Amino acid sequence: MKPISLTRYLIEEQHAGRINADLRLLIEVVARACKSISIAIGKGALGGVLGDAGTGNIQGEAQKKLDVLSNDILLEANAWGGHLAGLASEEMDHSQPIPDAARRGNYLLLFDPLDGSSNIDVNISVGTIFSVLRCPDGVTTPGDEHFLQPGTTQVCAGYTTYGPSTMLVLTVGHGTHVFTLDREVGTFMMTRRDVQVPADTKEFAVNMSNQRFWEPPMQRYVADLLKGKEGPRSKDFNMRWVASMVADVHRIITRGGIFSYPLDEKCREKGGKLRLMYEANPMAFIIEQAGGAASTGRQRMLEVQPTGLHQRVPVFLGSRNEVAEAVRYHEQFDREG
């Protein structure tokens, strides 16, 4: 396949009637912001951007300097583009409407500016995750409540992974496609079209240090994986865990697997560990468009009705047959009471 640019791909999608000009331009603005973040990350210690910022986010987590910088880059890039009515970030308490002085569009943007930021200082892949929703009709100054739409209403989702190469994985609801940043030219070029996640897998990603806090169905599920060929699954599994959702999901996009962050005793009161609006929903949309599946263990992820901007959920996503297995363990446990 001869690579085509992100711009050309988006123009072709617009000509095919799958996206409009505003959404095309919005995606390009986000992609440009991600290029700026990539440059800052690439400088590492030379750019003076490593270490803690001395602040906390809405979740009470310590912010890294690059968390704050990435958030500012995305806010500034999108505030004056004319394609948004409002935006929301994992790093901010509340959503922000576009300033009155700026031209407003009909979309809402949600983003996790730097996922996996605990890995920044050790030079392991981190990423940006984003999701685009339509602003409800008649709403000119959107508030938090207008963002609370189920994942099925997303019109676009994507993530950028900042690794040995910077890659953008994108869906506008017609397949999932991978773009690689050509650093010399400064352009994202399509390097994989219509990615398909294998339906079956022998790889799982989970934080095993939390095992003692898991619910019984998760305990049983992973115990059966670890029994390998001699167990009920009749095959050996490998475990992978990067502690950066973008990196773990990108591995699944590349070669299959299942990523799990289940409910456990430590995060039960919050509903889970990962954020529905900034992490779970966009990743679920991307994975489903690549032929995979995403669930809370008890419900299709994209059908969860959000109740809060920073709502958390359990997450199982990846190869569809393996996600179905994880869900089966939870359903069986719930039936048995």
Secondary structure by P-SEA (a helix, b strand, c coil): cccccaaaaaaaaaaaccccaaaaaaaaaaaaaaaaaaaaaaacccccccccccccccccccccaaaaaaaaaaaaacccccccccccccccccccccccccccccbbbbbccccccccccccccccccbbbbbccccccccccccccccccccccccccccccbbbbbbbcccbbbbbbbccccccccccccccccccccccccccccccccccaaaaaaaaaaaacccccccbbbbbbbcccaaaaaaaaacbbbbbbbccccccccccccccccccaaaaaaaaaaacccccccccccccccccccbbbbbbbbccaaaaaaaaaaaaaaaaac
